[in-house]
Amino acid sequence: MMTLEQLPPKGVKREQAILELGKDGANGELLLQLANTEKGKCKTAAQKALAQLEYAPATPCLLYTSPSPRDRQKSRMPSSA
């Protein structure tokens, strides 16, 4: 986890360092702070890094639902249709 003081002072190096923060979820609060305080390309970098954290691959899970009484009906359409 990086702190604000450890970031390069300005320029391309700062922008790249901010993008790197998006690889570790522990940097979420720092990235949020940067997205609210930085300007220009560094702000954009902070927003992109936050997006990396938010769209990390989810763990797959199974959802089971039991059949409802309506599922046992033969047709849901009215007979006149």
N, C-alpha and C positions, 0 to 999 in steps of 0.2 A: 504494500500500500504506500502510495506516495503522498507527500504533503504539498501544499501550495508553495511553500518556500523552496522546495526541491526542483520545481519546474524552471526551465531556462527563462531568462527575463523577457525576451520578446522574439518575434520573427518566426522563421520556418522551423527552427529547432523547438520552439515552444509549441507550435501547432502540431508537430509530429509527436512530441511527448504527450500532448493531450489526447491525441488519437490512440496512443498506446494504452492509455488509462482504461479504455473500453474493453480491454482483454481480461480485466479482473473485476469481478463484481464488488469487491471490497472498496472500489474507488467510486461507487455510485454517488455518495454525498458530495465528494469533491467535484465530480463532474457536474452535478446539479448546480453547485455554487459557481463553477466556471461558466456554465451556460447562462447564468443570470448576471454575471459581472463582466465577462470578456466582451470584446467587440471584434467585428470583422471576421477574418478567417479563423481566429482562435475560438470565437464563439461558435462558428459553424463546426469546427473540429470537436468541440465539447458536445454539441448536439448530436453529431454523428456517433461519437463514442457512447453517449447515452443510449442511442438507438441500438447499438451493438449489444448492450447489456439487456435491453428490453426484449429483443428478438432472439435471444439465445434459444437453442433448440429445447423444446419442452420434452419432458419425460412422458412417453406414451402410457396411456392407461385404458382399461376396458370399462365401458359403462354398461351396466346390466339393468334393464327395466323389465319388470314382469308384465305379461300381457294384460291389457285392460279388458273388461267385459265387452267393450265395443269391438275389440279385435276378433271376437268369436262370431260376430255377425257375418252372414254370407256376403251381403252387399250394403254399402252405405248410401248408394244412390236410390232415390225414390223410384218406384216401379213405373211411373209415368214418364221418366226421362228417356 
